[in-house]
Amino acid sequence: MTLTSVTTGNTVLASDINQIVNAFNTLTGDLGAVVLNGSTSGTATLYQILQGTVKWVLVQLVNFRNGNVGAQTIVLPVAFTTSLQGWNSGCGIYQLIKASVAQTVQQWTAATAGADGTLSAQTSIKNNWTYHCDTGVDTISFTGSDVGAHNGHIILFGV
């Protein structure tokens, strides 16, 4: 396939476009998706869109259910080293892990007019939470014996 520029008449080859896409993927650290099959059903697919100093992770859950097998983990291609913000929906219960230890997150529980918001320290993260974690994280662990399948997202952004 060739594309021709209307203004200059120069030909752009598909191989040129592929080189540009590959260079972008190298710069952003796109190593592809990591897929975790639920022990009962569905998948949790992790995309680490940014993998440099600034990191951005999206986990898509599609009919994901981890039944009676204990926790299932998905390792981040590049670990968060300092801190992160997290948001989720439709995800069930999970933990953020560093060196095999569940990390404490500060769940945002209420906005307070004229003051800091209200936080609650937690190690098990539940559905529809906004939180921050002030430590590094290398793994997401999905709780075992989940009673339902989940369709949702986990978003992590930090350094």
N, C-alpha and C positions, 0 to 999 in steps of 0.2 A: 504494500500500500504506500502511496506517496501523496503528500499534501503539498499544494503549491500556494505560495503566498500571492495574494491578488495584487498587492502594492509593488512588490519587487520582482516577482516572477521566480524567486528562489524555490527550490524543491526541498521539502522537509520529509525525510524518510521515517517510517515507523521505527526503525532502529535508533534514529536520533531521539525520538520521543521516549523510547524505552531507556536510553542512556540517561536522559533527564530524570525520569521516574526512579531509576536505580540510584542515581546520585542523591535525590531527595530522600529516598528510603535509607540510604547510608547515613546521611546527615541527621535524620530524625531517629534512627535506630530501629526502624521497622523490621523486626525479625519474624513477622507472621504471628498467627494466632496460636495459643496454647489451649487445648480442649481437654476438659475433665468430664468424663461420663459419669452421671449419677449412678449410684449403686442400684437404684430402683428404676429410674427413668431420666431421660433428658440429658442436657449438656450445660456446662458452665464454660463459656469461651472467653478467655482473657486476651485482650489486645493491649499492648503497652505502646501507645502511640508516640510518646516521648520517652527517651531512655538516657538522656544526658544528665546534666546537673539538675534540670527541671524534669520531673517525671509525671506522666499522665497515664493512668490505667483505667480501662473500661472492661468490666466483666458482664457479659450478657448471659442471663439464665433463661433457658428455653425448656419448659416442662421439667426443670431440674429437681430431682428428689434424691436425697441421700437417706436411705432406709436404715436397716438394723445392722450396719457394719462398723459403726464408730465413725470418727471424723475422717473426712476426705480433704486433701490439701491440693492447692495449686500454687506452684512456686513462681514468683515474679521473675521474668527474664533478667531484670536489673533491679536490685533492692533499693527502697527508699533508705537514705542514710541519716536523715535529720528529723523530718517532720512531714505531716501530710494533713490535708482536709479530706473528709469523706462524706458522700451522700449515697443513698440507696433507695430502691423501691422494689417491692415484690420479691424479696430475696431470702426470706427465712433467717435463721440465726447463723452467724459466722464470727470468727475471731481473726484479728490481725496478729501474726506471729513474727518474732525475731529470735533467731537461734533457738528454736523449739519452745519458746516461752510466749504465752498470750500477753499482748501489750495492752495497757490501760488506755482507753480513749476517753475524751471528755465530750459527752453527749450534750448538745444544746437542748435545753428543756423549756426555756421561756425567755422572751424578750422583756427587758425591764426598762421602762422609760427613764432616761436620765442617768442610768447606771449600767454596769456590765450585765450581760445576759446571765441566766442561770444555767449552770452546768452540773452534770452528774457523772462521776467516774465509773466506767464500766469496762469489763473485758469481753463480754458477749454482746455483739452488736445485733440489733433487731431491725425489723422492717421499718422503712420510712424515717430513718434517723439522719441527722446532720451532726457531724462530730469532727474533732481534730485529735491527732495523735502526735505527741511531742517526742517520739523516738523513731528509730529506723524500723522498717518492716520488710521482711523478705518472702512471706508466705501468707496466703489466705486459707483458713481452715473452716470448712463447712461442718456444722454439728451433725452427728449421727442421729439416727432414729427420728428423722423429720417426718411429720405426719402428712405433709402435703407437698405437691409439686409446685414449683415457683417459676413465674415468668416476670423477669425484672432486670434491674441493672445495679451494679456497684460502680461508683466512680471515685477514684482516688487521684489527688493532685498534690504534688509537693516536691521536696528535694531529698 
